[in-house]
């Protein structure tokens, strides 16, 4: 991550400006009937999960009980909330990778502030900032299975009310927890080896047991000549505020409960925390996202 990003980027409310309404991809309970998928793919995922262990209702198969050598923020990278705690620090930090909308370069007349140097900042970021596009953001509108690249040196993120994620030898079973709840899941891809024409280190994630039309995927690509260190913590908090207060699939009022989970493909390090609020105002929800997280589980600390 470059100092250019740390020093020049005006960190405004990026996700509040997005047409997709952030990561609020949960559904109403009566929409669960929309799920229809390949019985073979569903059965294969279930067979793997039957060999796993259950923590907080989430099933972990092929995930180590104790992960070691898990990368944590240090030096210029920070993961500190306003209440002094951290939040999934092996995945999120500042400065971190960003996805930005088409108005990132100007925002003329925007109530959230103007950023005339936005595109210049992106070009100077060395690949830390990418625009939202059909490559970096998609709603899964078809029945399972679905497939998503977990990029070498980057991250993939998933949002929805339920899903199974098969990530190489690991399978995560995320069950439906109610219409007031949504998962945000971030997966760190394999580290790059810095060599050309070596075996591809992209990882294909297979999704099953999700709700078509109500499940979102994001991809943060590797930086130029090196890996992307972390996903932006601040932008993630903005997504959480959006999820709590609105969004296209969360209904007009959003979800009151968010489970944020991070998984590292390199070490098997996994951790998740949960946040609850009845706040309806987005700005207040953003402030509140810095407080009151409950750490549920971690296998590396």
C-alpha positions as CSV (number, residue, x, y, z in Angstrom):
1,X,0.0,0.0,0.0
2,X,1.4,3.4,-0.9
3,X,1.7,6.5,1.2
4,X,-0.1,8.2,-1.7
5,X,-3.3,6.5,-0.6
6,X,-2.7,7.2,3.0
7,X,-1.9,10.9,2.6
8,X,-4.0,12.1,-0.3
9,X,-7.2,10.1,-0.3
10,X,-10.2,12.1,1.1
11,X,-12.0,9.2,2.8
12,X,-15.6,10.2,2.2
13,X,-18.7,8.1,2.5
14,X,-18.0,6.0,-0.6
15,X,-20.6,3.4,-0.2
16,X,-23.4,5.8,0.6
17,X,-23.1,7.0,-3.0
18,X,-23.3,3.6,-4.6
19,X,-26.4,2.7,-6.6
20,X,-26.2,-0.8,-5.3
21,X,-26.8,0.4,-1.8
22,X,-23.6,-1.2,-0.4
23,X,-23.4,-4.7,0.9
24,X,-27.0,-5.0,2.1
25,X,-27.8,-8.2,0.3
26,X,-29.9,-10.0,2.9
27,X,-33.5,-11.0,2.2
28,X,-36.9,-11.2,3.7
29,X,-37.8,-14.6,5.2
30,X,-40.5,-15.4,2.6
31,X,-38.0,-14.9,-0.2
32,X,-36.0,-18.1,0.8
33,X,-38.2,-20.0,-1.6
34,X,-36.3,-18.4,-4.4
35,X,-33.4,-20.8,-3.8
36,X,-33.1,-23.5,-6.3
37,X,-29.8,-25.1,-7.2
38,X,-27.8,-28.1,-8.5
39,X,-28.5,-31.0,-6.2
40,X,-25.1,-32.5,-7.0
41,X,-23.2,-29.3,-6.0
42,X,-25.4,-28.8,-2.9
43,X,-24.8,-32.5,-1.8
44,X,-21.1,-32.2,-2.3
45,X,-20.9,-29.2,0.0
46,X,-23.1,-30.8,2.6
47,X,-21.0,-34.0,2.6
48,X,-17.9,-31.8,3.3
49,X,-19.7,-29.9,6.1
50,X,-20.8,-33.1,7.8
51,X,-17.1,-33.7,8.6
52,X,-16.7,-30.2,10.1
53,X,-17.2,-28.7,13.5
54,X,-19.8,-26.1,14.5
55,X,-19.1,-22.8,16.2
56,X,-21.9,-20.3,16.7
57,X,-24.0,-22.2,14.2
58,X,-21.4,-21.8,11.5
59,X,-19.9,-25.0,10.2
60,X,-16.1,-25.2,9.6
61,X,-14.7,-28.1,7.5
62,X,-11.0,-28.2,6.6
63,X,-10.3,-25.2,8.8
64,X,-7.5,-25.7,11.4
65,X,-8.4,-25.4,15.0
66,X,-5.2,-23.3,15.5
67,X,-3.7,-21.1,12.7
68,X,-0.2,-19.8,12.9
69,X,1.9,-17.2,11.1
70,X,-1.3,-15.2,10.3
71,X,-0.5,-11.7,8.9
72,X,-1.4,-8.8,11.1
73,X,-1.3,-5.0,10.6
74,X,2.1,-3.5,11.5
75,X,4.1,-0.4,10.5
76,X,2.0,1.9,8.4
77,X,-1.0,-0.4,8.6
78,X,-3.5,0.1,11.5
79,X,-6.7,-1.6,12.6
80,X,-8.1,0.4,15.5
81,X,-11.8,1.3,16.1
82,X,-12.8,4.5,17.9
83,X,-13.4,2.4,21.1
84,X,-9.8,1.3,21.0
85,X,-10.5,-2.3,19.9
86,X,-9.7,-4.0,16.6
87,X,-11.9,-5.8,14.1
88,X,-10.8,-8.9,12.1
89,X,-7.3,-7.5,11.9
90,X,-5.8,-10.2,9.7
91,X,-8.1,-9.0,6.8
92,X,-9.0,-5.3,7.4
93,X,-6.7,-2.3,8.0
94,X,-5.9,1.3,7.0
95,X,-4.6,2.1,4.5
96,X,-6.4,-0.7,2.6
97,X,-7.8,-1.6,-0.8
98,X,-10.7,0.4,-2.0
99,X,-13.5,0.0,-4.6
100,X,-14.9,3.3,-5.8
101,X,-17.9,4.6,-7.8
102,X,-18.0,6.6,-11.0
103,X,-18.3,9.9,-9.1
104,X,-15.0,9.3,-7.2
105,X,-13.2,11.8,-9.4
106,X,-15.4,14.8,-8.8
107,X,-18.6,14.5,-6.7
108,X,-19.5,18.1,-7.8
109,X,-22.5,19.2,-5.7
110,X,-22.4,16.0,-3.6
111,X,-23.5,16.6,0.1
112,X,-20.8,14.1,1.0
113,X,-18.0,16.4,-0.3
114,X,-16.0,16.9,-3.5
115,X,-12.9,15.0,-4.5
116,X,-11.4,16.6,-7.6
117,X,-8.2,14.6,-7.4
118,X,-10.0,11.3,-7.1
119,X,-8.9,9.6,-10.3
120,X,-5.4,11.0,-9.9
121,X,-5.3,9.3,-6.5
122,X,-6.4,6.1,-8.0
123,X,-3.8,6.1,-10.7
124,X,-1.1,6.8,-8.2
125,X,-2.2,4.1,-5.8
126,X,-0.3,1.3,-7.5
127,X,-3.4,-0.8,-7.8
128,X,-4.8,-0.2,-4.3
129,X,-7.9,1.5,-5.7
130,X,-10.1,0.0,-8.4
131,X,-13.5,1.2,-9.8
132,X,-16.7,-0.8,-9.3
133,X,-17.3,-2.7,-12.5
134,X,-18.7,-6.1,-13.6
135,X,-15.3,-7.5,-12.7
136,X,-15.2,-6.2,-9.2
137,X,-18.9,-6.4,-8.2
138,X,-21.7,-8.6,-9.1
139,X,-25.1,-9.8,-7.8
140,X,-25.5,-13.6,-8.2
141,X,-28.8,-13.9,-10.0
142,X,-28.7,-17.6,-11.0
143,X,-29.3,-20.7,-9.0
144,X,-26.4,-22.5,-7.4
145,X,-23.6,-23.3,-7.8
146,X,-21.9,-20.0,-8.5
147,X,-18.1,-19.5,-8.8
148,X,-15.9,-16.6,-7.9
149,X,-12.2,-15.9,-8.3
150,X,-10.3,-15.4,-5.0
151,X,-7.5,-13.5,-6.7
152,X,-3.8,-14.2,-6.1
153,X,-2.6,-11.4,-3.9
154,X,-6.1,-10.0,-3.4
155,X,-9.4,-10.6,-1.7
156,X,-12.9,-11.7,-2.5
157,X,-15.9,-10.6,-0.4
158,X,-19.4,-12.1,-0.2
159,X,-22.6,-10.7,1.3
160,X,-25.9,-12.5,1.9
161,X,-28.2,-14.1,4.4
162,X,-26.9,-17.6,4.0
163,X,-24.3,-19.5,1.8
164,X,-21.8,-22.3,1.7
165,X,-18.4,-21.4,0.5
166,X,-15.9,-24.0,-0.7
167,X,-12.4,-22.6,-0.8
168,X,-10.0,-25.3,-1.9
169,X,-9.8,-27.7,1.1
170,X,-11.9,-25.5,3.4
171,X,-15.7,-25.3,3.4
172,X,-17.7,-22.7,5.4
173,X,-21.4,-23.3,6.1
174,X,-23.2,-20.1,6.9
175,X,-26.8,-20.8,7.9
176,X,-29.8,-18.5,7.7
177,X,-30.0,-16.7,11.1
178,X,-33.2,-14.7,10.5
179,X,-34.4,-11.9,8.3
180,X,-32.7,-9.3,10.6
181,X,-29.2,-10.8,9.9
182,X,-26.6,-10.7,7.1
183,X,-23.1,-12.1,6.7
184,X,-20.2,-10.1,5.2
185,X,-17.4,-12.6,4.4
186,X,-13.9,-11.6,3.2
187,X,-11.4,-14.2,1.9
188,X,-7.7,-13.4,1.5
189,X,-6.3,-15.1,-1.7
190,X,-3.0,-16.9,-1.9
191,X,0.1,-14.7,-1.7
192,X,1.8,-14.1,-5.1
193,X,5.1,-15.8,-5.8
194,X,6.5,-13.0,-7.9
195,X,7.2,-15.2,-10.9
196,X,5.8,-15.4,-14.3
197,X,4.4,-18.6,-15.9
198,X,4.3,-20.6,-12.6
199,X,1.3,-22.6,-11.6
200,X,-1.7,-20.2,-11.2
201,X,-2.4,-19.2,-7.6
202,X,-5.9,-17.9,-8.1
203,X,-8.4,-19.8,-6.1
204,X,-11.9,-20.7,-7.3
205,X,-14.6,-20.3,-4.6
206,X,-17.7,-22.3,-5.2
207,X,-20.9,-21.0,-3.6
208,X,-24.0,-23.1,-2.9
209,X,-27.1,-22.7,-0.6
210,X,-27.4,-19.0,-1.4
211,X,-30.4,-16.9,-2.5
212,X,-30.2,-16.0,-6.2
213,X,-30.7,-12.3,-6.7
214,X,-29.8,-11.5,-3.1
215,X,-26.1,-12.4,-2.8
216,X,-23.3,-10.0,-3.7
217,X,-19.7,-10.7,-4.5
218,X,-16.8,-8.2,-4.6
219,X,-13.2,-8.7,-5.7
220,X,-10.2,-6.7,-4.7
221,X,-7.3,-7.4,-7.1
222,X,-3.6,-7.6,-6.3
223,X,-1.6,-4.4,-6.3
224,X,1.0,-3.8,-9.0
225,X,4.1,-6.0,-8.4
226,X,3.0,-7.1,-4.9
227,X,0.0,-8.3,-3.0
228,X,-2.8,-6.1,-1.6
229,X,-2.0,-5.9,2.1
230,X,-5.5,-5.5,3.5
231,X,-9.1,-4.4,2.7
232,X,-10.0,-0.9,3.8
233,X,-11.4,-1.0,7.3
234,X,-13.0,2.4,7.0
235,X,-14.8,1.4,3.8
236,X,-15.9,-1.8,5.4
237,X,-17.4,0.2,8.3
238,X,-19.3,2.3,5.7
239,X,-20.7,-0.9,4.1
240,X,-21.8,-2.0,7.6
241,X,-23.5,1.3,8.2
242,X,-25.3,0.9,4.8
243,X,-26.3,-2.6,5.7
244,X,-27.8,-1.5,9.0
245,X,-29.8,1.4,7.5
246,X,-30.9,0.4,4.0
247,X,-29.7,-1.0,0.7
248,X,-31.6,-2.5,-2.2
249,X,-32.0,-6.0,-0.9
250,X,-32.1,-5.2,2.8
251,X,-35.4,-3.5,2.6
252,X,-35.9,0.2,3.3
253,X,-34.6,-0.2,6.9
254,X,-31.7,-2.6,6.5
255,X,-30.7,-5.4,8.9
256,X,-30.0,-4.9,12.6
257,X,-27.5,-7.7,12.9
258,X,-24.3,-8.1,10.9
259,X,-21.7,-10.9,11.2
260,X,-18.3,-9.9,9.7
261,X,-16.1,-12.9,9.0
262,X,-12.6,-13.1,7.6
263,X,-10.8,-16.2,6.3
264,X,-7.1,-16.4,5.2
265,X,-6.5,-18.9,2.4
266,X,-2.8,-19.0,3.2
267,X,-2.9,-20.0,6.8
268,X,-6.5,-21.0,7.5
269,X,-6.8,-18.1,9.9
270,X,-10.4,-17.3,10.6
271,X,-12.2,-14.9,12.8
272,X,-15.7,-13.4,13.0
273,X,-17.4,-10.7,15.1
274,X,-21.0,-9.5,15.3
275,X,-22.6,-6.1,15.5
276,X,-26.2,-5.1,16.4
277,X,-28.0,-1.8,16.1
278,X,-31.5,-0.3,15.6
279,X,-30.1,2.9,14.4
280,X,-31.9,4.3,11.3
281,X,-29.6,7.3,10.4
282,X,-26.6,6.3,8.2
283,X,-24.2,8.8,9.7
284,X,-25.1,7.7,13.2
285,X,-24.8,4.1,12.2
286,X,-21.3,4.8,10.8
287,X,-20.2,6.2,14.2
288,X,-21.9,3.3,15.9
289,X,-20.0,0.8,13.7
290,X,-16.9,1.8,15.6
291,X,-18.3,0.6,18.9
292,X,-19.9,-2.5,20.4
293,X,-18.5,-5.4,18.3
294,X,-18.7,-8.8,19.9
295,X,-15.9,-11.1,18.9
296,X,-17.4,-14.6,18.5
297,X,-14.5,-16.8,17.4
298,X,-10.9,-16.7,16.3
299,X,-8.5,-19.6,15.7
300,X,-5.3,-17.5,15.7
301,X,-5.4,-15.4,18.9
